[in-house]
Amino acid sequence: MFFISIKNRKNTLALKEKCSICNEKVQLRYNPMEEWGIEGTMCGKCYSKKVHEYYPGEHIRVNKDLD
């Protein structure tokens, strides 16, 4: 008979991360581009702002109402 020990591990889906820029809770996690020089995860609002800042032009921002 074999016994498999299962260690208790934290449920990563239930953890609420904070944005590296604004420190608000992250609902949907975004990873910054390498050239931005930002460590950690970002919220959608800050990610959208950085995309617009670093890549100017015709971008459709779907969450402008969050500004």
LINCOR-V519196 format. One line per field, one symbol per residue. ss: DSSP state (A for helix, B for strand, O for the rest). phi: phi as a letter, one per 30 degrees, with the letter a starting at -180 (. if undefined). psi: psi as a letter, one per 30 degrees, with the letter a starting at -180 (. if undefined). A space follows every 50 residues. Layout:
ss: ???
phi: ???
psi: ???
This chain:
ss: OOOOOOOOOOOOOOOOOBOOOOOOBOOOOBBOOAAAOOOOBBOAAAAAAA AAAAOOOOOOOOOAAAO
phi: .cccdcddbddddddcdcddcciddcdbdbcddeddiccjcbdddddddd edddbdkdcccdbdddd
psi: kkkkkjkklkjfffkjlkkfefglkkekkkklleffhkkallleeeeeee eeefilajkjjfhfff.
